[in-house]
Amino acid sequence: MFPGGKKGMKDLMKQAQKMQKDMMKTQEELANKVEEGSAGGGMVKVEMNGKHQIVSLKIDKEAVDPDDVEMLEDLIISAFNDVIKKISATSDSEMSKLTGGMNIPGLM
């Protein structure tokens, strides 16, 4: 038998349903949140939402050197990696608040 009987089981189910509802709301909010990543002192800026969709990309004309395309490519890659890292950190932080720090497989 479940500790606390039927009432304990009902309370546990209510808590699980509330947690699921809160997680869905948080995931929706995170999907709409926009983060910015940058590289080269702001010469390349990328904005991305929580769905990992690019919202904007800005490249300062000083970063465009036809004789050094590799530098621009590196700046773009760095800016993307920066914004992805920020989105992941924000998502991990918000989900951790809901789970009380427990690592629940499949949620993050």
TORTI-474368 format. One record per residue (C-alpha): chain; x, y, z. Coordinates in nm, 3 decimals, padded with zeros to 5 digits. Layout:
BEGIN
PT chain x y z
PT A X Y Z $
...
***
This chain:
BEGIN
PT chain x y z
PT A 00.000 00.000 00.000 $
PT A 00.115 00.354 -00.066 $
PT A 00.244 00.546 00.241 $
PT A -00.033 00.780 00.351 $
PT A -00.301 00.569 00.187 $
PT A -00.536 00.692 -00.084 $
PT A -00.516 01.054 00.037 $
PT A -00.137 01.048 00.012 $
PT A -00.158 00.907 -00.340 $
PT A -00.412 01.173 -00.446 $
PT A -00.191 01.449 -00.302 $
PT A 00.110 01.309 -00.487 $
PT A -00.087 01.296 -00.813 $
PT A -00.201 01.658 -00.766 $
PT A 00.159 01.766 -00.708 $
PT A 00.274 01.577 -01.019 $
PT A 00.000 01.738 -01.230 $
PT A 00.089 02.084 -01.101 $
PT A 00.458 02.024 -01.174 $
PT A 00.374 01.908 -01.526 $
PT A 00.156 02.215 -01.585 $
PT A 00.430 02.445 -01.451 $
PT A 00.690 02.277 -01.671 $
PT A 00.477 02.319 -01.982 $
PT A 00.429 02.688 -01.901 $
PT A 00.801 02.736 -01.838 $
PT A 00.894 02.555 -02.161 $
PT A 00.658 02.781 -02.355 $
PT A 00.807 03.091 -02.192 $
PT A 01.160 02.968 -02.266 $
PT A 01.069 02.902 -02.631 $
PT A 00.968 03.267 -02.669 $
PT A 01.263 03.412 -02.477 $
PT A 01.531 03.572 -02.695 $
PT A 01.900 03.568 -02.602 $
PT A 02.188 03.749 -02.769 $
PT A 02.533 03.613 -02.834 $
PT A 02.823 03.813 -02.967 $
PT A 03.184 03.787 -03.074 $
PT A 03.467 04.019 -03.168 $
PT A 03.368 04.284 -02.917 $
PT A 03.017 04.298 -03.062 $
PT A 03.120 04.302 -03.428 $
PT A 02.899 03.996 -03.479 $
PT A 02.572 03.962 -03.286 $
PT A 02.321 03.678 -03.304 $
PT A 01.977 03.673 -03.146 $
PT A 01.810 03.336 -03.103 $
PT A 01.491 03.224 -02.935 $
PT A 01.450 02.927 -02.705 $
PT A 01.347 02.710 -02.999 $
PT A 01.699 02.766 -03.136 $
PT A 01.561 02.973 -03.423 $
PT A 01.768 03.271 -03.537 $
PT A 01.581 03.595 -03.478 $
PT A 01.852 03.828 -03.610 $
PT A 02.213 03.838 -03.722 $
PT A 02.410 04.162 -03.728 $
PT A 02.758 04.193 -03.873 $
PT A 02.951 04.517 -03.835 $
PT A 03.102 04.620 -04.167 $
PT A 03.445 04.639 -04.000 $
PT A 03.426 04.260 -03.960 $
PT A 03.391 04.215 -04.336 $
PT A 03.737 04.186 -04.487 $
PT A 03.743 04.015 -04.828 $
PT A 04.105 03.919 -04.763 $
PT A 04.020 03.748 -04.433 $
PT A 03.691 03.563 -04.473 $
PT A 03.806 03.302 -04.220 $
PT A 03.805 03.563 -03.941 $
PT A 03.442 03.651 -04.017 $
PT A 03.349 03.283 -04.025 $
PT A 03.516 03.232 -03.686 $
PT A 03.333 03.534 -03.540 $
PT A 02.997 03.404 -03.663 $
PT A 03.064 03.059 -03.517 $
PT A 03.173 03.213 -03.185 $
PT A 02.861 03.431 -03.169 $
PT A 02.636 03.131 -03.236 $
PT A 02.813 02.921 -02.974 $
PT A 02.780 03.209 -02.726 $
PT A 02.404 03.244 -02.773 $
PT A 02.344 02.868 -02.764 $
PT A 02.537 02.846 -02.436 $
PT A 02.323 03.129 -02.292 $
PT A 01.998 02.964 -02.401 $
PT A 02.105 02.631 -02.248 $
PT A 02.207 02.796 -01.921 $
PT A 01.876 02.984 -01.898 $
PT A 01.677 02.669 -01.974 $
PT A 01.873 02.460 -01.723 $
PT A 01.829 02.726 -01.455 $
PT A 01.453 02.764 -01.507 $
PT A 01.387 02.390 -01.519 $
PT A 01.604 02.335 -01.212 $
PT A 01.381 02.577 -01.020 $
PT A 01.081 02.357 -01.101 $
PT A 01.246 02.026 -01.019 $
PT A 01.420 02.146 -00.706 $
PT A 01.757 02.065 -00.857 $
PT A 01.666 01.703 -00.934 $
PT A 01.792 01.585 -01.270 $
PT A 01.488 01.426 -01.430 $
PT A 01.581 01.248 -01.756 $
PT A 01.402 01.378 -02.065 $
PT A 01.312 01.717 -01.919 $
PT A 01.621 01.915 -02.006 $
***
